[in-house]
Amino acid sequence: MSYGIESLHPEPFSQCVTIDVAASRCNVLAEQITEYAREGLLIPLKTSNGISYYTNLDYEWICTLQRLRDEAHLSFDSIRRLLIGGCECWKFRHCDFHNVNACPMITDPSKPCWANRALWSVFVSYPCYGCLAYRSLPRCGAVRSILHDSGVAAQSSRSAANSNK
């Protein structure tokens, strides 16, 4: 899936960075960022020759995805389910659809709407990269709750291990 940037600007924006720079800034491997994009969880900006670029808007989401994988031990399917069911974009988008089953953008209910974009029968001009729903995911209640709970569990495990010494 490609969300091109050529139509917006003839060359990549000056604030865009390559995957290696983004990986370094987020302290993850470039391969992990590629995997997040391949799994439909991350939207890279791409040039017509396929080079992915990231902006400072992406760093929080990349770090959050890494935490969901490392700290909460969620699979990609679990993350997708969390995003679809737990982050209820209709509450802040103020659209007429009040659940994932009613939303016409969810043609495959196992994937978030931006991963379904290629399947939409009518082109929707709303840009997924800047979508409030997509950009708010690292701070949505369901994600924060999972990360909080995994942090509490990790802290409890460390405390228990220290008390057994």
N, C-alpha and C positions, 0 to 999 in steps of 0.2 A: 504494500500500500504506500502510495507516495503523496505527500502534501507539498507540492512544489512551491518554490519561492521565486522562480523566474518571473511569474506574472506580477509579482509585487515589486521586484527590483531586478535589474539585469545581472547583477552579481550578488553573491551572498552578503547579507548585512554585515557591517563592521563589528557588531556585537555578537555575531554568530561565531561559534568555535567548533573545531573538529571533534570527533568522538574521543580522540586521545586526550585532548585538553579537558573536555567535560568529565571524562573518567578520572583524570588526575584531580580535578577540583572536587569531585564527589567521593574520592578515595575508593573507587570500584574499578574493576577491570573493564576495558572497552568491550570485551566479549559479553559481559553481563548486560551492558547497555544495548548491544545488538540483540541479545536474546529478549530483553524487555520489549523492544520494538517488534521483533518477529512474533512475539506472543500477543501483540495487540494491546499492550499496556502503556506504551510510550509512543508518542507521535514525534518523529524527527522531521525536521525540515530537510527536504532533499532537492538537489539540483537536478537538471535533466540528465546529467551523466551519473546519477545515483549516489553522489556524495552526501552523507548525512551531516547536518549541522545542528547545534544545540545553542540555546541562549540561557541567560540567567533564570528565565522562567522555568527551565527544565530541571535545574539542580535540586530543588526541594523534592520534586516528584521522583527523581532518580534515587535520591537518598532514602525517601520513604519506601520505595519499592525494595531497596536493598534491606531495609530494616524489617519489612514484612516477610522477606525470605529468610534472613539470618536470625532475627530475634523471635519472630512469631512462628517461624518454620512453616509458612503457608506455601502451598503449591501454586502454580500459575492459575489453575482452575479455581482454587479457593480465593485467590485475589480477585479474579474476574467476578465470581459470585458475590464477593464482598462489595465490589464497586457497583454492580448492578442492583443488588437488593438493599445494601446498607447505606449507600450514599445518596439516595433519593433526590436526584437532581431537580425533579419537578418542584420541590419545595422552594428552591431559590431561583429557578428559571421562570417560575410563575406561569407555566404553560397549562393547557387544559387537561393534561394527562396526569392522573394521580397515582399511577403505579406503572411498573415496568411492562406489564401485560397490555396496557392501553396505549403505550407509546409506539407510534408508527416508525420511529427510528430504530427500534430494536427488532430487526427482522430475524435475528438469531438470538434467542434469549440467553444463550450461554456466553455472550460477548457484550462488552460495553458498546454504546452507540457508535463511537468513532471507529471501532473495529468492524462495524456493520456497514460503514459508509459505502463501500464498493457494491453492496447488495441493494442499495436504495434504488427504487425504480425511477424516481424523479430526483434529479440533482438538487440538492439543498445547498444554498449558497452560504449558509452559516459556517464559518471556518472552525473546524474542530480544534486546531492548534490554540486558538485564543478563547475557546469556549469556557464560560464561567464554570460549568459543571466539571470539565476536565481539569481546569486550573485549580479548583477548590478541593480536589480529591485528597491531597496530603493533609488537609485540615478538617475533613469531614468527620463527623462524630463516630461513625463505625470504624474508620481507620485508626483514629486516635484511641478509641477504646481497646482495640486489639493490641496496639503497641503498648498502651499503658498496662494492660493485663499481662502481656508477655514480659514487660519490664518488672512488674511486681513479682511474677513467678520466678524470674531470673534472680532477683534480689533475695527472695525467700530461699532459693536453692543455695545461693552463695552464703547466706546467713547460717543455714543448716549445716553446710559443709564446714564452715569456720567453727561452729559450736561443737562439732564432732572431733575436732583436733585436740 
